[in-house]
Amino acid sequence: MLAKLLGALGLGAGLLLAGTAAAQGGTALPKNAYADPAAWLCRPDKTSGNACAVDLTTTVVKPDGSETVETYKANPNAPIDCFYVYPTVSNDPGVVSDMNPGPEELNVIRAQFARFGAKCRLYAPLYRQFTLTALRAGIGGKPLPGSGDPAMRRVGYDDVVDAWNWYLTHENHGRGVVLIGHSQGSGVLTRLIKNEIDGKPVQARLVSAILMGTRLPVEAGKDTGLFQHIPVCRSPSQTGCVIAYSSFRDTVPPPANSRFGKVTEAGDIAACANPANLAGGPGELHAYLSNAPAISGQSAPRTVWVKGKANPTTPFISAPGLLTSDCVQKNGFSYMQVHVNAVAADPRTDSIEGDVVGPDGKVAADWGLHLIDANLAMGNLVDIVGREGRAYLNAADQRIAPKPRK
């Protein structure tokens, strides 16, 4: 079982491996006070500095080059909750981040989470994550001092568990909740679900889990694996299930050294649930692509959306019909492949940005479209959460409705 959990974490595998030894020693770090709204990026009662209270206005670029503006409005009376753990974004100089949000944490909330506020109340704790600084140093062969300390590698998970338990005790009140994560955030949530939710009474409150940019093990031909009681979602109205995927261009499939799309446990594959068509087969992605600097800190997208026309200035761009996706199994990998429906005759762009690009300017194919895993399917996922929420509430109503007398 440990091997399955390690495989699910992808980038976080090393974090978990060290974390399992945390009880044997290491530097003890103080706990965070999650009763304090300052320890959260988003919380409904956070009246100042709520990272989810942002402009999500979108320019819809149609195939003929015409444009319309789509506004966004959160639902303060949403009937379910969403709890989010963000990916590896911190540029703090140490091995683990501090509890002060920087532009990178605020930017990723806008890109990956705030839009769910149309369907659920939003909770996003700050946590002392393994930083992007430390990750880059390790990949470059020069790990930061202290990066091998078990307690330092476990602290992020412990923080999220503390935030989750505080939320359950003080905020949940029996409401349904969707867990949402990406990359390191998905790894942390994978471990939390396995340890704290799967097969336990609190699972009854799980509307669904959305784990993006990860490799969740399931048994080949089945919808369960690491999670024994939480299957892969196969319908937008299915509840108590998990949506997991990693995305690659169909023109740049996972290379042999890919970080995603494959697990190490014999007989298992990486789960893939296509948000554009959970039942299987291709579907149209309702993407909300960022019109701002990427979460990695790279330069703003270079895409020219309509030939001969100035780019929109709204924070997001949507291009109906431009992107489709499908879950595939190829060359030992299981992943969501993304196809760009290029039409040379129309004025709209025939390409999108989203690849990880190295210092040498070359695309790092092993990462796929990791940077925009969430953006690609954001509209689909928001719609699914809305439908799952209604299904969850309908089922709850049926459970408590009085039975007719005979």
Number of C-alpha atoms within 10 A of each C-alpha: 9 12 14 20 23 25 24 28 28 23 23 22 17 13 28 22 17 17 22 14 15 19 11 9 10 16 12 12 9 8 10 17 14 19 12 9 18 19 19 23 24 27 21 13 8 17 10 9 13 18 21 25 18 15 15 22 16 22 23 20 22 19 17 11 16 11 16 11 14 14 11 13 12 18 13 13 11 15 16 24 23 22 23 28 26 24 27 24 25 26 19 19 13 17 26 24 22 16 16 14 18 13 13 18 20 19 21 20 24 20 23 23 26 24 25 23 22 19 25 26 23 27 26 25 25 26 27 23 30 27 22 21 20 25 20 13 15 13 9 9 9 11 16 16 10 16 20 16 18 23 24 23 28 25 24 23 24 19 22 25 19 18 24 20 15 15 18 15 11 9 15 16 9 12 16 25 27 25 21 24 26 27 26 28 26 31 32 29 27 26 20 17 20 17 13 17 19 19 15 12 9 13 18 18 18 22 27 28 28 24 28 27 33 34 33 36 30 25 16 14 9 12 22 20 21 25 24 12 17 23 21 26 24 19 17 21 16 20 28 22 23 28 22 27 28 32 31 25 18 16 10 14 21 26 15 12 10 15 20 29 31 27 27 14 18 9 11 20 25 29 33 31 28 30 34 26 20 21 14 16 12 20 20 19 28 24 26 27 25 26 21 17 14 20 25 16 12 11 10 13 15 10 13 16 21 21 12 9 11 9 15 18 12 18 19 23 25 25 21 16 17 23 20 22 25 25 25 19 16 11 11 12 19 23 30 29 25 24 19 17 13 14 12 9 8 14 17 23 21 17 15 15 15 21 19 20 13 9 7 6 8 10 15 14 20 20 21 29 24 22 21 26 23 27 23 26 22 24 19 22 24 20 17 21 26 21 17 25 27 18 17 24 16 11 13 13 11 10 10 8 9 8 8 5 4 3
